[in-house]
Amino acid sequence: MPKIPKVILLIESSRASGRSLLRGVAKYARHHGPWAFYWEPRGLEKVWSRLKRLHADGIILRDVEKVDDVIRCGLPAIVVGHRKQAVPGVANVMTDSARIGTMAADHLLDCGFRHFAYCGFDGIPWSNIRGRNFADRVVAAGFSVHFYRQRRRTAVRSGEGEELFMAEWLRSLPKPLGVMACNDDRGQHVIEACKVAGLRVPDEVAVIGADNDELVCELSDPPMSSVAINFERAGYDSAELLAKLMAGRRSVSKAIVVRPTHVIARQSTNILAIEDAHVAKSLRFIRLHGREAIQVNDVVAASGLSRRVLEKRFRKLLGRSVLSEIRRVRVAQICRLLAETNLSVSQIADSLGYTSIEHIARYFRSEMKLSPLAYRRQHGHK
């Protein structure tokens, strides 16, 4: 009877990211196992004294202080989300923080904002990367970004102290303001600080987080938009890589990238910060009818302007044509269905009004530079 591999999982489950990673690992084991698991959500410190006695074949762990000790044990290991750089000697799971920042910026730019801010955690590398790429995208569009800087620890005695400080910072910035928070927890801090400052969300300050922790996002007041990140896929890929390492294959790739897939738009960014009422009306029409095969003339009719005037205003305010906006919204719909559902490409084509698989494939490839199936392989659940 073949030996069943025993795998130690040192991954917390208090956040959606950890639970999704665990789901991905479990799914791989269900399809390709069986595996036996020892799961300790409190981390390596709770299991270190008896690690060798567990006679494990591999380990997947969150970033911890004793990674070097794990390496010396000789276990095939995968480290998820180390806070510094890739850890030499083991396989690493790294979040694409650069792309997360860019996607959040694109969302706020698409809402029509001209004033932007970023709220992260000082000195945390992944937060800094998200903020830097958020700013790069905003600056490339012709705008600037205000960065929140935390007060020194000695000056803050409680969360309330920082909340008041953050409220003053938000109150001082130009409005309407689009704010990216480094993650959903930080986004909730921003929303609460807006209440202290007497600022309305999203009318005066729109907020987008990252990780799409549904519990945090839905319990925010108002519910918070967030960049969805495919942690479940990363968990599956981590387990697949660990299986190869446990089988003695050392020439495999030792890096797994956790990719963002799309923005889940909720009430915290449900606004079009565009003063031109005709353009705002056109954008609302496109977003409302994005699942339908609408044409430029449909948008023109809804706007109350001539096609020439509407196109001119679109290019001035958004930097793109009406057709480009229709295509952008339609492709975003396709991306979301490919990433979040198991619908076939044919079913997606039918639901969005495309005449055939070939039609939707050409449309999608012209915008994304890859096929729908290739996109699903990269971003969908396994």
C-alpha positions in Angstrom: 0.0 0.0 0.0 1.5 3.4 -1.0 2.5 5.7 1.7 0.2 8.7 2.3 2.2 11.9 2.5 1.8 13.9 5.7 1.8 17.6 5.3 2.0 20.3 7.9 -0.1 23.4 7.3 0.9 26.5 9.3 -1.7 28.8 7.8 -4.1 31.0 9.8 -7.8 30.9 9.0 -8.9 34.1 10.6 -8.8 35.9 7.3 -10.4 35.0 3.9 -6.9 34.8 2.3 -5.8 32.1 4.6 -9.1 30.2 4.3 -8.9 30.4 0.5 -5.3 29.1 0.5 -6.4 26.2 2.7 -9.3 25.4 0.3 -6.9 25.3 -2.6 -4.6 22.9 -0.8 -7.5 20.7 0.2 -8.8 20.7 -3.4 -5.5 19.5 -4.7 -5.3 16.7 -2.1 -8.9 15.7 -2.9 -8.1 15.3 -6.6 -4.5 14.0 -6.4 -4.1 12.6 -2.8 -4.9 11.3 -0.4 -2.8 13.4 1.9 -2.8 13.5 5.7 -2.7 16.9 7.3 -1.4 18.4 10.5 -2.9 21.9 10.6 -1.8 24.5 13.2 -3.4 27.9 12.5 -1.4 29.5 15.3 1.9 29.1 13.5 5.3 27.5 13.8 5.9 28.5 17.3 3.1 26.3 18.6 4.4 23.2 16.8 8.2 23.7 16.7 9.1 21.6 19.8 7.5 18.5 18.2 8.1 19.2 14.5 10.5 16.3 14.1 8.3 13.9 15.9 5.5 14.5 13.4 7.5 12.7 10.7 6.1 15.0 8.1 6.9 14.8 4.4 6.4 18.5 3.6 5.3 21.8 5.0 3.4 24.9 3.8 3.7 27.9 6.2 3.0 31.6 6.4 6.0 33.9 6.9 7.6 33.3 10.3 10.8 34.1 12.2 12.1 30.6 12.1 12.1 29.9 8.3 15.8 29.2 8.4 15.3 26.5 11.0 12.6 24.9 8.8 15.1 24.8 5.9 17.7 23.2 8.1 15.2 20.4 9.0 15.4 19.4 5.3 11.6 19.2 4.8 10.3 20.3 1.4 8.8 23.6 2.2 6.7 26.4 0.7 6.6 29.8 2.4 3.6 31.9 1.7 3.8 35.7 1.6 7.2 36.4 3.3 7.4 40.1 4.2 10.8 40.7 2.9 12.0 39.1 -0.3 11.8 35.6 -1.7 13.3 33.2 0.9 16.3 31.3 -0.6 16.3 27.5 -0.3 12.5 27.0 -0.4 9.6 27.6 -2.7 7.9 31.0 -2.3 4.3 32.2 -2.8 4.4 35.9 -3.6 1.5 38.2 -4.1 1.5 40.4 -7.2 1.3 43.6 -5.2 2.3 45.8 -8.1 -0.7 44.7 -10.2 -3.0 45.1 -7.2 -2.0 48.8 -6.9 -2.5 49.3 -10.7 -5.9 47.7 -10.7 -7.2 49.8 -7.8 -5.9 52.9 -9.6 -7.7 52.0 -12.8 -10.9 51.5 -10.9 -10.8 54.9 -9.3 -9.7 56.5 -12.6 -12.7 54.9 -14.3 -14.9 56.4 -11.7 -13.7 59.8 -12.9 -11.6 61.0 -9.9 -9.0 63.6 -10.3 -7.8 63.6 -6.6 -6.2 60.5 -5.1 -4.7 59.2 -1.9 -3.2 56.0 -0.6 -3.4 54.7 2.9 -1.1 51.8 3.9 1.2 50.7 6.7 4.5 52.4 6.9 7.5 50.1 6.6 5.6 47.1 5.3 7.1 46.1 1.9 3.9 44.7 0.2 2.0 47.8 1.3 4.8 50.1 -0.1 4.7 48.2 -3.4 1.0 48.5 -3.7 1.1 52.2 -3.0 4.0 52.9 -5.3 2.3 51.2 -8.3 -1.0 52.9 -7.4 0.8 56.2 -7.6 2.6 55.3 -10.8 -0.6 54.6 -12.6 -2.3 57.7 -11.3 0.7 59.9 -12.2 0.7 58.4 -15.7 -2.9 59.5 -16.1 -1.8 63.1 -15.2 -2.7 63.3 -11.5 -1.0 63.2 -8.2 -1.3 61.1 -5.0 -1.4 62.1 -1.4 0.2 59.5 0.9 -0.9 58.9 4.5 2.0 58.7 6.9 1.4 57.1 10.3 2.2 59.0 13.4 5.1 57.6 15.4 4.1 54.8 17.8 5.0 56.9 20.8 2.5 59.5 19.7 -0.4 57.1 19.3 -1.7 55.4 22.5 -4.8 53.8 20.9 -6.6 53.0 17.7 -8.8 56.0 18.4 -5.7 58.2 18.4 -4.8 57.2 14.9 -8.4 57.4 13.8 -8.5 61.1 14.8 -5.2 61.7 13.0 -6.4 60.0 9.9 -9.6 61.9 10.0 -7.7 65.2 10.0 -5.6 64.0 7.1 -8.7 63.1 5.0 -10.4 66.4 5.9 -7.4 68.3 4.6 -7.4 66.7 1.1 -9.2 68.0 -2.0 -12.6 66.4 -2.8 -14.1 64.3 -4.3 -11.3 62.0 -3.4 -10.5 58.4 -4.4 -8.6 56.5 -1.8 -6.8 53.1 -2.1 -6.2 51.3 1.1 -3.4 48.6 1.1 -5.9 45.9 2.2 -9.4 45.6 3.4 -8.6 46.0 7.1 -7.0 49.3 6.3 -9.9 50.3 4.1 -12.2 49.8 7.0 -10.0 52.1 9.0 -10.3 54.8 6.3 -14.1 54.5 6.2 -14.4 54.8 10.0 -12.0 57.8 9.9 -14.3 59.4 7.3 -17.2 59.1 9.8 -15.1 60.9 12.4 -14.3 63.6 9.9 -17.9 64.0 8.8 -17.1 63.0 5.3 -19.6 61.1 3.2 -18.6 57.8 1.5 -18.6 57.6 -1.5 -19.9 61.1 -2.3 -16.8 62.9 -0.9 -14.4 60.1 -0.3 -14.5 56.8 -2.3 -12.6 53.8 -0.8 -11.2 50.7 -2.3 -9.3 47.9 -0.5 -7.5 44.8 -1.5 -7.9 41.0 -0.8 -11.7 41.0 -1.1 -12.3 39.6 2.4 -16.1 39.4 2.0 -16.8 39.5 5.7 -14.8 42.7 6.2 -16.0 44.3 3.0 -19.7 43.6 3.5 -19.7 44.6 7.2 -18.1 48.0 6.3 -20.5 50.9 6.3 -21.0 51.4 3.4 -19.9 48.0 1.9 -16.4 48.4 0.5 -15.0 47.8 -3.0 -11.9 45.6 -3.2 -9.4 44.0 -5.5 -10.1 40.3 -5.6 -7.0 38.1 -5.4 -6.9 34.4 -6.3 -5.6 32.9 -3.1 -7.4 29.6 -3.7 -5.6 29.1 -7.0 -2.3 29.9 -5.1 -3.2 27.2 -2.5 -3.8 24.6 -5.2 -0.6 25.6 -7.1 1.3 25.4 -3.8 0.1 21.9 -3.1 0.9 20.9 -6.6 4.5 22.2 -6.3 4.9 20.6 -2.9 3.9 17.3 -4.3 6.7 17.5 -6.9 9.2 18.5 -4.2 8.2 15.6 -1.9 8.6 13.3 -4.9 12.2 14.5 -5.2 11.9 16.7 -8.2 14.3 19.6 -7.6 14.3 21.2 -11.0 10.7 22.6 -10.7 9.9 26.3 -10.6 10.1 27.6 -7.0 7.9 30.7 -7.3 4.2 31.0 -7.3 2.6 34.3 -8.0 -0.8 35.1 -6.3 -2.6 37.2 -8.9 -5.4 39.7 -8.6 -8.3 39.0 -11.0 -10.7 41.9 -10.9 -12.3 44.6 -8.8 -15.4 43.7 -6.8 -17.3 47.1 -6.9 -19.5 47.8 -3.9 -21.1 50.9 -2.5 -17.9 52.6 -1.3 -16.9 53.5 -4.9 -20.4 53.6 -6.4 -20.0 57.1 -7.8 -19.1 58.8 -11.0 -16.9 61.8 -10.0 -17.5 63.5 -13.3 -18.9 67.1 -13.5 -20.1 66.7 -17.1 -23.7 65.5 -16.6 -23.9 64.1 -20.2 -20.8 62.1 -19.9 -21.8 60.8 -16.5 -25.1 59.8 -17.9 -23.5 58.0 -20.7 -21.1 56.1 -18.4 -24.1 55.0 -16.2 -25.9 53.7 -19.3 -22.8 51.7 -20.4 -22.4 50.2 -17.0 -26.1 49.4 -16.6 -26.2 47.7 -20.0 -22.7 46.2 -20.0 -24.1 42.7 -20.2 -26.0 43.6 -23.5 -24.6 44.0 -27.0 -24.9 47.8 -27.0 -23.5 50.0 -29.7 -22.1 53.6 -29.7 -25.4 54.9 -31.1 -27.3 53.5 -28.1 -25.0 55.5 -25.8 -25.3 58.6 -28.0 -29.1 58.4 -27.8 -29.0 58.0 -24.0 -26.6 61.0 -23.6 -28.7 63.7 -25.3 -25.7 64.9 -27.3 -24.5 64.5 -30.8 -22.0 61.8 -31.5 -19.3 64.2 -32.4 -19.7 66.2 -29.2 -20.0 63.2 -27.0 -16.9 61.6 -28.4 -15.0 64.9 -27.9 -16.0 65.1 -24.3 -15.2 61.4 -23.7 -11.7 61.9 -25.0 -11.2 65.1 -23.0 -12.4 63.7 -19.7 -11.5 60.0 -19.9 -8.8 59.8 -22.6 -10.7 57.2 -24.6 -13.6 56.9 -27.1 -17.1 55.8 -26.4 -16.5 52.5 -28.2 -13.3 51.9 -26.1 -15.4 52.4 -22.9 -18.0 49.9 -24.1 -15.3 47.3 -24.9 -13.6 47.9 -21.5 -16.8 47.3 -19.6 -17.8 44.3 -21.7 -14.4 42.7 -21.3 -14.5 43.3 -17.6 -17.7 41.3 -17.5 -16.1 38.4 -19.4 -13.1 38.5 -17.1 -15.3 38.3 -14.0 -17.3 35.3 -15.3 -14.1 33.5 -16.4 -12.5 34.0 -13.0 -15.5 33.5 -10.7 -17.7 30.8 -12.4 -17.4 27.5 -14.1 -19.5 28.6 -17.1 -18.2 27.5 -20.4 -17.0 30.1 -22.9 -20.1 29.3 -25.0 -22.4 29.9 -22.0 -20.6 33.2 -21.3 -21.0 34.3 -24.9 -24.7 33.5 -24.8 -25.3 35.4 -21.5 -23.5 38.5 -22.9 -25.1 38.5 -26.3 -22.2 37.4 -28.4 -23.2 35.4 -31.6 -20.6 32.6 -31.2 -17.6 31.4 -29.3 -15.4 32.7 -32.2 -17.0 36.1 -31.8 -16.3 36.4 -28.1 -12.8 35.0 -28.5 -11.9 37.6 -31.1 -13.4 40.4 -29.0 -11.6 39.2 -25.9 -8.2 38.6 -27.5 -8.2 42.0 -29.2 -8.4 43.7 -25.7 -6.6 41.3 -23.4 -4.0 39.8 -25.9 -4.8 36.3 -24.9 -7.7 33.8 -25.3 -10.6 33.4 -22.8 -9.3 29.9 -22.0 -5.8 31.2 -21.4 -7.2 33.9 -19.1 -9.1 31.3 -17.1 -6.0 29.1 -16.8 -4.2 32.0 -15.3 -6.9 33.5 -13.1 -9.7 31.0 -12.6 -10.2 28.4 -9.9 -8.7 25.0 -10.6 
